[in-house]
């Protein structure tokens, strides 16, 4: 840094978000310190790719140095590691925005600024360093970033110790790269191993061996760099040329995860549209996977030039898939609007979706254990496609696996369900709820379990939507056991017992009384053939939503007036017999009717409609039982 630069250095304080991020990055986010090198190399590769993109319209930016490269220089004597690229570089304002404010992945912002530049003469475009840049403070006590933006006559130095502030000052053009960015890491004492060629080369080949920019290493300042990766794109190779370890390495780089892929889909499509795709299904759940608003993470390349990671190359129910598509059928200067409206991209999306689903089907056929692990990780999201993707509904339903009343601790497919279906059973029965334990204890299940009729246990929030909208599977309709009549009388119980009839007319009298008393709160009160152990349960009317769907919509503020439930009563239950046998005490029977309704609500996971009135009625019933 020159004396002039020192005199004109500007001091800045990190935004509060960045200060917190730095603390998290150093102490919480990464358990493996080696990852800082991968993050810096990824940023450098992005800078080179973005230069290539801008050079499509402004070839002069490349000058006489058209070959992209990343150079790592080791300086053991001064305990320094330098990461340098000849990419797009940064201006002063871009440097402050990228390194002094909260970091962003930058690709969306980059594309939006390209679009905005069409209306702004001479607009400056630059991608952002990602959050990963700050990982360098895990190993460095100070970091200097020297950057010279392509086409600019100014260069700048950003410096910080990562403890709350940074400085920006002009750099002497004679001392900076012709273009691009040089990052100088002043390593901590316990990080001096990163000046060892063996250590650095091993990390680079393990974590960044397939970035699309050649990487060179110089063992000391001034020595001739040696190329250690060739910058060849892994996806351009045939599957037979790529090892499992190389796929895993590339997957970790493109996904930002550290697990191994559960499934790799690598193919080249030829014909009307030509493209190469390399997609991975992660071995573990990405943290943002369950957010339905989260778009996928597939990158779009055109002739190996990165375009965007915001193109919807897969439907949202496959948003857990990571990877890329590289096509030669799109123009390099494709805009966001063209991407959204492109019939080529629509064809690629259709082809990609079919390939991924087919690969999952093959996994289910060849490796049941691996498929079930996949299903446990991603089944909840994949089921969104059952009601979103009509064209592939049958395929997705065939892929689905369920815990059922007959599956024990395992899973069953719909094909297995139909294989064991009862004679005369015309529906696929299901029960929705918040947890498996809750469903197994559901009173609505009792009659089905007593007759050996299998019921699907659906515990994901998406289940209520697809089950209601899926008309049938192989000719059998889906039916919630918490909605409408059960029609179980035609099926014999497993223990050979038949449905017991009420022993006296008092049962019918109490049933009629309860129906009249609870008329404002229920659509009907009727005898139940689905209850065998519990006294009461609630079911939804035949038309409309089932009980769980009503709860979901009500909690989301999407259902103002829920349908009145139906109260079903087990007329052969000892409690009901005892209540019905009490004659001449209308207040007692009224209290009993309301208490039975509240009991059914509690069994259904709800609260009593009026807790105070519930307590008063319960007290009167207790008092009467003590006095009698």
N, C-alpha and C positions, 0 to 999 in steps of 0.2 A: 504494500500500500504506500503510495507516494505521500510526501508531506502535504501537497495540495489536497489530496484526498482526505488526509487526516483533519485538515483545517475545515473542510466543508462537510465533514461527516454529520449526518442527521441521526439523532437518537430518538427511538420510538419505544413505547411500552406495548408488549403483546396485549391483544384483546383478552378479556377475562376467560373467554372460552378456550383460547389457545393455551393460556397458562395452565388451565385445568387439563387440557389435552396433553400437554407436555408431561405433566405429573403422571397422568394415567399411562402414557406411552412408556415412560421409563420404569414405572413401578407395577403396572397391572396388565397392560394389553398383551405384550409378548412375553412368553416364557423362554423363547429361544432368541438370544441376542443376535445370532447370525442373520436373522431375517432383515436387519437393517440394510444389508448389502443387496438383497433381492429387491427391496423397495426402491433404493436409489437407482439400481439398474433398470427397473421397470419405468421409473420416471424418465430416465435418460432415453430409453427406447421410445417412449411416447413422444418426447421432444423431437426425435429424429423422424418419427412417422408424421408428426404434424408439420414438420418442415417439408417433407415430401408432398403433403397435401397442398400446402400453400404454393409450392413451387409449380404446381400444375398451372396456376394462373400467372405466377410471377417466376419464370425460370431463372431470372438473374439472381434470385436469393441463393441458389446453389453455387454460383460462381464457378471456379475451376475445380471445386472439391465436392463432387456429386455423390461420393460413396459415404454412406452413413457408418459411423463407428462409435464405440464406447471404449475408453482407455482407462485402465486402473493403474495408478502409479504408487509403488510402495516406497516408503522412506523410513527405514528402521531407525536410522540415526536420530531423526527428529520426531519419531513416533507419529508419523502422519500417513494417512491413506487418502489418495486423491481419486475422485470419480469424475471423469470428463467426457462430455459428448459434443458432437458437432451438429447438434439439432437446432431448433428454432431460437433458443435463447430467450432472455427476458429483458424488458425495459425497466426503468426505475419503478414506475407505477405498477407494472405487472409484478415486479419482485415484491413490493410492499403488499400488494393484494394477495399474492400466492403464499408468501412466507410469514406475513405478519398478522393476517386475519385467519379466521377459522378455515381450515383446509377443506377442499372439496375434491371429489374424484375428477371433476372437470370436464368430462366428455360432453355432457349435455350443454354445459355453459359454452364449451368450445364451439359446438355446432350452432347454438343460438347466436353467438357473436359472429360466426361466418355469415349467417343469414342477415344479421343486422348490418354487416359491413357492406352489403349490396346498396344500402341507402346512405352510407357514410363514406365519403371519399377519404382514402388513406387510413381507414380504420385499422388499428393494431390488433392482431389476433395472437393469442397464446394460450396453451393449455395450462391447467393448474397443477402444481405438485399435489399429490394425494396426501392423505393423513399419514401414510407411511413415511414421508420425509422426516417427520419428527422422531421416528424410531432411531435416527442416527445419534440422538442425545443419550441413548443407552450406552454408547461406547465412546462418545466424544465429549471432552470438556469444553471444547469450543468448535464452532463450525463457521467456515467462510464460504460464501457462495459468490463466485465471480461469474457474471453473465454478460454476454454480448449478443444482442438481438440481431438476427440476420437482417441485413439491409440498413442497419442503424449506424450512426457515427459515434454513438455513446456506449460506454460499458459501465457496469456498476458492481459494487461489492456490498454484499449483505453479510453481517457478522453477528453472532450471538453465542452466549454460553448457555442458552436455554433456561435461564433462571428468572426471566421476567422482562427483559428488554433486548433490543437489537439495534444495530446501526446500519445506515445505508449511506454510501459515499461513492463519488465517481471514481472510476479506475482509469489508469493510463492505458490507452489502446495498445501501446507497444508491449505491455505485460500481460495481455489477456488473449484468449483464443480468437481467431478471425471471426468465429461465430460460435454460439452454443454456450454451454454452462460447465464450469469447473467447480466441484465441491471439494473443499479441503477439510478433512476431519483431523483435528488435533486430538489424538486418542488418549483415553485415560490410561493410567499405569497398568490396570488389570485388563486392558484391551490391546496390548501391544502385539498379541498374536496375529492381529489383522494386518501386520506388515510382513508376514511370512507368505511367500509365494505359494507354498504347498497348501497352507490353510485357505488362502483366498481363492486359489484355483479350484480347490475341492468344493468350496461353497458355491462358487459360480456355476460349476458344471452340475451340481446337484439341484440348485434352485433356479437358475436362469439360463440353462444350456440351450433353450430353444426360443429365446427372444429373437425377433426378426431383424436384429442388428448385430453385426460382428463385434465381438468383445476381445480386446487386447490387454495384455498385462506387461508392465515394465517393472523389473525387479528393484530399480532404484532410479532417482531422478536423473534424466539425461541418457539413460540406457535405451537401446532399441526395443520397442514393444514387440511382444510375441502374441500372435493370434491364438486364442484358446477356444473360441467358438466361431462358427462360420456364418451365423446369422440366417441359416436356412430355416424355412418355416416347416415345422413338424408336420403340419396338416397336408403339405404338398407331397409328402412321401407316401408310398403304399403301405398298407397295414403290415405286410410281411417284413418291411424294413425297420419297423418301430418296435422296441422292446416294451415290456410292461413297465419297467422302471422309467423309461422315457415318457410314456403316457402319464404315469403318476406325477412325474416332475412337471410336465406341462400343465396338467390339471391343477396342481397346487398354485402354479403361477397365474393361471387364468381365473381361478375361482377365489383365490385368497384364503383357502382353507388348508388344513394340514392333515386331513384324513386321506384315505385312498378311495378312488372312485369305485362305486358299486357296479357301475356298468359304463362301458365305453362304446360309443357309436361313431365310427369313422368310415366315411364313404365318399365317393365321387359320383355325382349324378350327371348323366350325359343324355343328350337328346334335344328336345326343344329348348330347354334351359340347362345350362351347364354350371355347376357349382360344386365346391368341396365343403364338406361339413365335418366338424370334429366336436362331438358333444359328450358330456359326462353327466352321469347321475351320481351325486355325492354319496359317500358312505355314511354320512351323518346329516342331520337337519341343519340347513343354513338358518341363522338366527331370525332372519326376517321372513322366512318362508310362509308363515301362517297369515301374513298381512295380505288380504285379498287385493289391496290397491297397489301392491308391489309388483312392478313389471319384472320380466325375466332378465337374465344376465347373459344373453347371447350377444356376441360382438359381430358386427358386420364389416367385412373387408371387401374391397374391390381391387382385384389384381394385387393382393398382398398389402394394399394401402388401407390402414384403419380408417373407417368412416364414422361409425357410431356404435354405442352399446345401447341405443334407445330405439332400435328397430324391433318391432314385435315379430320376431322370427318363430316364436312358438306361442300357443295360446296360454293364457294365464294359469290354467290348471297344470301346466308343465313348467311353471316359473322356477322350480328348484333345479332345472337343468342348467348346466354351465357349459360354455364352449364358444364356438364361432362358426361363421359361414363366410366363405370367400368365393365371390362370383366374378366372372369377367363379362357378364351380360349387362351390367349397369355402367353408366358413365362415371368417371372418377369424380366429376364435379356435381354428383347427385345431391339435391337439396333435401331437407327434411320433408317438405311437401311431396316431392317426387317419391320419397321412400314410402310415405303413408299411402299414396295412391297407386303405387307401382304394381301392375299385374304380375311382373316378374317376381317381386317379393311375395305376393300372394301365392304364387305357384311354389316358391321355395318353402314358405310356411307350411303349405299343405304337405309337401314332400317330407319335410323335416318331422312334422307331427306324426305322419304315418311310420316313418323309420323308427322314431323313438318308441312309439307304442308297440310296434312289431318286436323291437328288441326286448321290451319288457315282457311281452307274451312268451318269447323264446326263453327268457330267464325263468319264467314260471314253469315251463315244460321241462327244463333241463336241471334246475337247481332249486328245489322247493325251499330249502333252508335260506338261501340267499334271497329268494323272492319274498319270503315272509319278513325278512329284515327290511327289505325295500318297502314293503307294504306298511310296516309299523312306522317307518320314517315319513312316507309320502302319501299313504293311502287317503288321509283326510283331505289333501289338496287334489289328488287325482280324481276323487269323487265329484269335485265341482264340475268336471267335464260331463258327467252324466246328465245334468240339466242344462249345460251350456252348449255342448257339442252334439247336436242331434245326429249328425252323420256318423259319429263314432260311438254313439250311446251303447249299442249292443256290445261292441268290443270292450268298452270300459266296464260295463256291468259284468262281463265274463271274467275280467281281470280282478274284480273286487273280491276281497276276503272279509269274513265276518266272524266275530264271536257269536255263538248262538246257544240256545238252551240245550243243544245236543253236542256242542263242540268241546266241552270240558275246558281245558286251558288253551286249546288250539284254535285254529281258524277253519272256516268252511267256505267253499265257493257256492255260488247260486246253482251251478250244475250239480254239485253234491247235495244241495238242499232238495232239488227236484228229483234226484235219484231216489231219495228216501221219503218222498212225500206220501201222505196218507191217501188211501183210495177214497175218492169223492171230494178231496180237498182241492178247491179251485183257486186258492189265493196263496201268495207268499206272505206270511205274517211277520210283522216286525214291531219292535217296541223301542221308542226313542227316549233318551234321558241324559242326564249329566254324567253319570258314572256307571260302571259295570255292576258294582255292589247294589246301587239303587235299583237297577233294572231287575237284578235277580230277586230282590225282595218285593217287587211290585205285585200288588194283589191282582191286577188284571192278568197276570201271567199264570195264575194258579190253575185255571181250568184247562189251559193248553198243556201245561206240564203234566197234569193228571191224566191226560189222554195221549201223551207222547207226541204232541204236535210241535214241531220245531218252530222256534221264533227267533228271528234275527235280533241281536242286541246292537242298537245303533247309538253310539255315545258322542259322535262328532257333531258339532253344530250344523255342519253342512248336510247331515243325513236327513233332517226334516224337510229340506228343500228338494233334494233329488228324489226321495222316496215318494213325496207327494206328486212330483211331476213326471216320474217314470211310469208310463201307462202299464207296461207288462214286461215280463221276461219269459221268452219261449211259451207264450200263450197264457201265463199265469199273472194275474194282477197283484200289485202290492197292496196290503191292507194293514193298517195300524190296529193293534189289539186294544188301543185306548179310544177307539172311535167306532160308533155304530154297534149293531148287534153282533154277537160273537158266533151265533149259529153252530154251537158245539154239540147240540143234542144228538146229532146223527153219528157222533163218534163215541165209541165205547171207552170207558176209563180203563187204564192199565190194570187196576186191581179187580176189574170185573164188576164193580158196583155200578148201579144205575143211579141216575139223578133222583134224589129223594123228594117226595112231594110234601108240602106242608101238612102237618098233622091235624089242623083244625081250621075253622073259618076265622079264628082270631088273627091269623097271619094276613089273610086277605083284607080284613078290617083295618089292621095297622098299616098295611101298604097303602090303602086308599086314604087313610088319615094323614100319613106322611106326605103323600102326593099333594093333598090339599094344603097342608100346613106349609110346605116348602115351595109352593107354586111360584112365588116371586123370585126364588133363588135357583130353581132348577127347571129344566125343560121337561123332565119326566122323573118319576120314581118308579122303578120296576124291579121285578124279580130277576136274579142273575143266574145264568148258567156258566159264567166264567169264574165264579168264586167257589173255592172249595175249603179254604182255611180262614180267610178274613170275613168280617161281617159285612163290610161295605166297600165300594170303590166308586170312583167317578170315571165316566167316559164322555167323549165328545159326541155330539149329534152326527148322524150319517153324512150330512153335507157340511162343508166348511173345513176347518183345520182340526188336526188331532190335538191332544192336550199339550204336548211339548212344543208344537209349532205355535200354538196360541201364546205360550209363555215367552218364546223367543220374540215374537212380534210385539207383545205387550211390553216387555222390558226394553225393547228398542224404540218404544213410542210410536209404533206403526199400526197399532190396533186399539182404537178408542173403545169400541163396544164388543167385547168378547161374547160369544154365544153362551147361553146358559148351559151348564153341564147336565148330564143325566146321572142321577144317583141310582146305582144298582145295589140291591140288598140281597144277602144270602139268607133265604128264608128258613134254611135248616140249621143255621148257626145257633148255638145255645144262647148267646146274648140276645139275638133277635126273638127267639122263642120266649125268653124271660120277659122282654119288654112287651111283646104282644099279649102275654097272659095277664098283664095288669089291666084291670077294667075299672071304670068309674073314676079315673084320675087323669083328666084331660091335660092338666098342667104338666104332670110327669111325662106323659107321652109326647107332649109338645117339646119339652126340654130334651127328651130322648131323641126325637127326630132331628132337632138342630145339632145335638151333640154328634149324632151319627154323620151328618153332613160335614161337620168340622173335622171329625175323625178321618173321613175320606179325603178331605183337603190335606190334612197332615200327611197321610200315607202317600199323597201325590206330590209331596215336597213343598206344599204351600202352607201359609199360616191360616188360622181361623179368620173368618171374615171380620168378626168383631171380638177381639180378645177379651174385652170386659164382659160382654154378654156371655161369651163362652165360659169364663170363670164363674159367673153368677149361676148359670145353668148347672155347671159341674158341682158347685157347692150345694145346690138344692137336691140334686140326685144323691150326693153323698149323705146329706142329712136324712133323706128319706130312707136310705138303706140302713143307716145306723138305728133309726127309730123303729124300723119294722122288725 
